[in-house]
Amino acid sequence: MTNEANPDRAMLLHQEYLRGLGVRSILFMPMLIAGCVAGLIAIRFSQKRTFLRKEIELTRALAHQAMLALQLTRLSAQNRESDLLAERNRVARDIHDTLAQGFTGVIAQLEAAKGAISQRRKVRASDHLDRAAELAREGLREARRSVQALRPLVLEKKPLPAALKDLMERMTTGTTMEAKLCLQGEPRKLPPELETNLLRIGQEVLTNAVRHAHASKFDALVVFESHEIRLNLRDNGHGFDPAKNHEGFGLQSMRERAEDMGGQFSLESSEGNGTAISIVLPLASASESDPL
């Protein structure tokens, strides 16, 4: 009798397989579309445990984000007409910028919580779980706003420098990375599209520093000049050889954002010496725009 004809035996064999991998507990969360189950997320643990309400809420938020990303990808694939190409690319960039970076922040906080749990520091672990849950919920909100072509929520409340500082604090609090933002010149009110693109670029570079470069320091510099704004971002991580093929979607997205606004994008990196990225965008003269 085959395993397909004996589901109980198949289940038993699967359980034995998972135990062999060291899995002792699994948290399952359905991925829903219009109330119907379209997929399933399973998170495995190496110890027997009960799950806190905040952990279940976090997993549910992640499942919603993943399902939203899949749906947007499917819709994007179905629209190949030339008049929809620009919109598809915008959605793809925004989903990458909200979901990928959001997941990186969530993962960083969960890893910090894991370390706190191993040290029996329950209060600190709970704080990290709260931050992870909030990052997941914020990612879901931002993904929904991207679909509606709205600017990031944080920019509705704060100017670009404050929004960047807030982003850096939320993504690195409780981690081993030291992040610092400096401001030069007289801050000015910027066009919404420019603020959105610069925030997304900063988010992408910070995510790469956390996820790929394993940096311990991240420095951001925002410079307001009479006819341009400059954003310099640097980390002390592993770095890479720009001559090799590292043209992932993140670098392509950053370049496209800068060029679409008539700006310049430059990258300097070498193996073992970190990475520095600079974006320079033209501005109207100071007399044509309002100070903050």
C-alpha positions as CSV (number, residue, x, y, z in Angstrom):
1,M,0.0,0.0,0.0
2,T,1.4,3.4,-1.0
3,N,1.8,6.4,1.3
4,E,-0.8,8.2,-0.8
5,A,-3.3,5.4,0.0
6,N,-2.4,5.5,3.7
7,P,-2.5,9.1,4.8
8,D,-1.9,8.2,8.5
9,R,1.3,6.5,7.6
10,A,2.4,9.4,5.4
11,M,1.8,11.8,8.2
12,L,3.8,9.6,10.6
13,L,6.7,9.4,8.2
14,H,6.6,13.2,7.7
15,Q,6.6,13.7,11.5
16,E,9.6,11.4,11.8
17,Y,11.4,13.3,9.1
18,L,10.8,16.6,10.8
19,R,12.0,15.2,14.2
20,G,15.2,14.0,12.4
21,L,15.7,17.7,11.4
22,G,15.4,18.7,15.0
23,V,11.9,20.2,14.6
24,R,9.7,20.0,17.7
25,S,7.0,22.7,17.1
26,I,5.4,24.2,14.1
27,L,3.3,27.3,13.8
28,F,1.0,27.2,10.8
29,M,-0.8,30.3,9.4
30,P,-3.1,30.3,6.3
31,M,-2.7,32.8,3.5
32,L,-6.1,34.1,2.6
33,I,-7.6,35.7,-0.5
34,A,-11.2,36.9,-0.1
35,G,-11.6,34.5,2.9
36,C,-10.4,31.5,1.0
37,V,-7.1,29.7,1.8
38,A,-4.6,30.1,-1.0
39,G,-1.5,29.0,0.8
40,L,0.2,28.3,4.1
41,I,3.1,29.6,6.0
42,A,4.8,27.2,8.5
43,I,7.5,28.4,11.0
44,R,9.5,25.6,12.6
45,F,11.0,25.6,16.0
46,S,13.6,23.3,17.6
47,Q,11.9,23.2,21.0
48,K,8.4,22.3,22.2
49,R,6.6,25.5,23.1
50,T,3.3,27.3,23.2
51,F,2.9,30.5,21.1
52,L,2.3,33.9,22.5
53,R,-0.6,36.0,21.2
54,K,1.8,38.6,19.8
55,E,3.8,35.8,17.9
56,I,0.6,34.6,16.3
57,E,-0.4,38.2,15.3
58,L,3.1,38.7,13.9
59,T,2.9,35.5,11.8
60,R,-0.6,36.5,10.6
61,A,0.7,39.9,9.5
62,L,3.6,38.3,7.6
63,A,1.2,35.9,5.9
64,H,-1.0,38.9,4.8
65,Q,2.1,40.7,3.4
66,A,3.3,37.6,1.5
67,M,-0.1,37.0,0.0
68,L,-0.4,40.6,-1.0
69,A,3.1,40.4,-2.7
70,L,2.0,37.3,-4.6
71,Q,-1.2,38.8,-5.8
72,L,0.6,42.0,-7.0
73,T,3.1,39.8,-8.8
74,R,0.4,37.9,-10.5
75,L,-1.4,41.1,-11.5
76,S,1.9,42.5,-12.8
77,A,2.5,39.4,-14.9
78,Q,-1.0,39.6,-16.5
79,N,-0.5,43.2,-17.7
80,R,2.1,43.4,-20.4
81,E,0.7,46.3,-22.3
82,S,3.2,49.1,-22.9
83,D,0.9,51.7,-21.1
84,L,1.0,49.6,-17.9
85,L,4.8,49.0,-17.9
86,A,5.7,52.0,-15.9
87,E,3.0,51.3,-13.3
88,R,4.1,47.7,-13.0
89,N,7.7,48.8,-12.4
90,R,6.5,51.2,-9.7
91,V,4.5,48.6,-7.9
92,A,7.4,46.1,-8.2
93,R,9.9,48.7,-6.7
94,D,7.5,49.6,-3.9
95,I,6.7,46.0,-3.0
96,H,10.5,45.3,-2.9
97,D,11.1,48.4,-0.8
98,T,8.3,47.7,1.7
99,L,8.2,43.9,2.0
100,A,11.9,43.0,1.6
101,Q,13.1,45.8,3.9
102,G,10.3,45.2,6.3
103,F,11.1,41.5,6.6
104,T,14.8,42.4,7.2
105,G,13.8,44.6,10.2
106,V,11.4,41.9,11.5
107,I,14.1,39.2,11.2
108,A,16.7,41.4,13.0
109,Q,14.3,42.0,15.9
110,L,13.3,38.3,16.1
111,E,17.0,37.3,16.2
112,A,17.5,39.9,19.0
113,A,14.5,38.4,20.8
114,K,16.0,34.9,20.4
115,G,19.3,36.1,22.0
116,A,17.4,37.7,24.9
117,I,15.4,34.5,25.5
118,S,18.6,32.4,25.6
119,Q,19.8,34.8,28.3
120,R,16.5,34.5,30.1
121,R,15.8,38.2,29.7
122,K,12.0,38.0,29.2
123,V,11.2,41.7,29.3
124,R,13.8,42.5,26.6
125,A,12.6,39.6,24.5
126,S,9.0,40.9,24.8
127,D,10.2,44.3,23.7
128,H,11.9,42.9,20.6
129,L,8.8,40.9,19.7
130,D,6.7,44.0,20.0
131,R,9.0,45.9,17.7
132,A,8.9,43.0,15.2
133,A,5.1,42.9,15.3
134,E,5.0,46.7,14.7
135,L,7.4,46.5,11.8
136,A,5.3,43.7,10.2
137,R,2.1,45.7,10.6
138,E,3.8,48.8,9.2
139,G,5.0,46.8,6.2
140,L,1.5,45.6,5.6
141,R,0.2,49.2,5.7
142,E,2.9,50.5,3.4
143,A,2.2,47.7,0.9
144,R,-1.4,48.6,0.8
145,R,-0.5,52.3,0.4
146,S,1.8,51.3,-2.5
147,V,-1.1,49.7,-4.3
148,Q,-3.0,53.0,-3.9
149,A,0.0,55.0,-5.1
150,L,0.3,56.9,-1.9
151,R,3.6,58.2,-0.4
152,P,5.0,56.4,2.7
153,L,3.1,57.1,5.8
154,V,6.1,58.4,7.8
155,L,6.5,61.2,5.2
156,E,3.0,62.3,5.9
157,K,4.1,63.2,9.4
158,K,7.8,64.0,9.1
159,P,10.2,65.7,6.7
160,L,12.8,63.5,4.9
161,P,15.7,63.8,7.5
162,A,13.4,62.9,10.4
163,A,11.8,60.1,8.4
164,L,15.3,58.6,7.6
165,K,16.4,58.9,11.2
166,D,13.2,57.2,12.4
167,L,13.7,54.4,9.8
168,M,17.3,53.8,11.0
169,E,16.3,53.7,14.7
170,R,13.5,51.2,14.1
171,M,15.5,48.8,12.0
172,T,18.6,48.8,14.2
173,T,17.3,49.2,17.8
174,G,18.4,46.2,19.8
175,T,20.9,45.0,17.1
176,T,24.7,45.2,17.0
177,M,24.6,47.9,14.4
178,E,25.3,51.5,15.3
179,A,23.4,53.9,12.9
180,K,23.9,57.7,12.8
181,L,22.4,60.4,10.6
182,C,23.9,63.9,10.1
183,L,22.3,66.9,8.5
184,Q,24.1,69.8,6.7
185,G,22.6,72.9,5.2
186,E,19.2,74.5,5.7
187,P,16.4,71.9,5.4
188,R,13.8,72.7,2.8
189,K,10.4,71.4,1.8
190,L,10.9,68.9,-0.9
191,P,8.6,67.6,-3.7
192,P,6.7,64.5,-2.4
193,E,8.1,62.2,-5.2
194,L,11.6,63.2,-4.4
195,E,11.2,62.6,-0.7
196,T,9.6,59.2,-1.3
197,N,12.4,58.1,-3.7
198,L,15.2,59.2,-1.3
199,L,13.6,57.4,1.6
200,R,13.2,54.2,-0.4
201,I,16.8,54.4,-1.5
202,G,18.0,54.9,2.1
203,Q,15.8,52.0,3.2
204,E,17.3,49.7,0.5
205,V,20.9,50.6,1.4
206,L,20.3,50.1,5.1
207,T,18.7,46.8,4.4
208,N,21.7,45.6,2.4
209,A,24.0,46.7,5.2
210,V,22.0,44.7,7.7
211,R,21.2,41.6,5.6
212,H,24.2,41.2,3.3
213,A,27.1,43.3,4.5
214,H,26.8,42.4,8.2
215,A,28.0,45.9,9.0
216,S,28.4,47.2,12.6
217,K,28.3,50.9,11.5
218,F,26.0,52.8,9.2
219,D,26.3,56.5,8.5
220,A,23.8,58.7,6.6
221,L,24.4,62.3,5.6
222,V,21.8,64.6,4.1
223,V,23.1,67.8,2.5
224,F,20.8,70.6,1.5
225,E,22.5,73.0,-1.0
226,S,21.1,75.9,-3.1
227,H,20.4,73.8,-6.2
228,E,20.6,70.2,-5.1
229,I,20.2,67.7,-2.3
230,R,22.8,65.0,-1.6
231,L,22.3,61.8,0.2
232,N,25.5,59.9,1.2
233,L,25.2,56.4,2.8
234,R,28.1,54.4,4.0
235,D,28.6,51.1,5.9
236,N,31.7,49.3,7.2
237,G,30.5,45.9,6.1
238,H,32.0,43.2,3.9
239,G,31.8,45.2,0.7
240,F,32.0,43.7,-2.8
241,D,33.7,44.1,-6.2
242,P,31.5,46.4,-8.3
243,A,33.2,45.0,-11.4
244,K,31.5,41.7,-10.8
245,N,27.9,40.9,-11.5
246,H,26.1,42.3,-8.4
247,E,23.3,44.0,-10.4
248,G,20.5,42.7,-8.2
249,F,17.1,44.3,-8.3
250,G,18.0,46.6,-5.4
251,L,20.8,48.4,-7.2
252,Q,18.8,48.6,-10.4
253,S,15.9,50.1,-8.4
254,M,18.1,52.7,-6.8
255,R,19.7,53.8,-10.1
256,E,16.3,54.0,-11.8
257,R,14.8,56.1,-9.0
258,A,17.8,58.6,-9.2
259,E,17.8,58.8,-13.0
260,D,14.0,59.2,-13.2
261,M,14.4,62.4,-11.2
262,G,17.3,63.7,-13.3
263,G,19.8,62.9,-10.6
264,Q,23.1,61.0,-10.3
265,F,23.8,57.7,-8.6
266,S,27.3,56.6,-7.6
267,L,28.6,53.5,-5.8
268,E,32.0,52.8,-4.3
269,S,32.8,49.4,-2.7
270,S,35.6,46.9,-2.4
271,E,35.8,43.5,-0.7
272,G,36.5,44.0,3.0
273,N,36.2,47.8,2.9
274,G,32.5,48.5,3.1
275,T,30.2,50.3,0.7
276,A,29.5,54.0,0.0
277,I,26.5,55.2,-2.1
278,S,25.8,58.8,-3.1
279,I,22.7,60.2,-4.7
280,V,22.6,63.8,-6.0
281,L,19.3,65.3,-7.1
282,P,18.7,68.8,-8.6
283,L,16.4,71.2,-6.7
284,A,14.7,74.4,-7.6
285,S,16.5,77.5,-6.2
286,A,16.0,78.2,-2.5
287,S,13.9,81.3,-3.4
288,E,11.4,79.1,-5.2
289,S,10.8,76.7,-2.4
290,D,9.8,77.0,1.2
291,P,12.1,76.2,4.2
292,L,10.8,73.7,6.7
